[in-house]
Amino acid sequence: MFGTKGIRVGTRTLMAAAMVLSYVAQKDLFLRWDVDPLTAHVMPVIIDVLTMICASAIHLNITRSGKVAVTVVLLIGGGGSLYANFVAGNNVQSGAVHAAAVLAYLLAEWVSMVVKDTPATVDPQRSEAAKRAAATRKVNQAKNKARSARRPKAPAAAPVSPATVREIDSITVE
């Protein structure tokens, strides 16, 4: 049903939905904790954008230590968001629902991270035929180059007199 790209698109869609829910829950929680309004509105964005950056970076062709660092930051940011969303609930059930959105995103990101496209399979017969064709082309190019080096180049066309043969015959030499 989904290819690797479809899984990534689905993960990003889930991430966007989780970010909206997470933003509202965290903002309300921070305001309940008497955090100043500016911080209460901006901090959820910082947490979610950091998580989004790590989620995008984890799919890049980076070193193993880079992947570990990105994974750790993703887990810390996701864990903080998970905790804040759980605490934002009015009761355990509400907290679980708030946290489930973030957890679903983190799980989808994990699946997206471990699912990779398999390399294309190589048909040995076609591969061998392609190698033989390339070798034949190389030999033929070398032969053509050698032939063209031995073959003398034709001289440019001989100069042509502007006079016709009749005009030349009519000229008398005295």
Summary of the structure (lengths in Angstrom):
residues: 174
radius of gyration: 36.9
end to end distance: 100.9
largest distance: 130.0
contacts: 405
relative contact order: 0.10
helix: 75%
strand: 0%
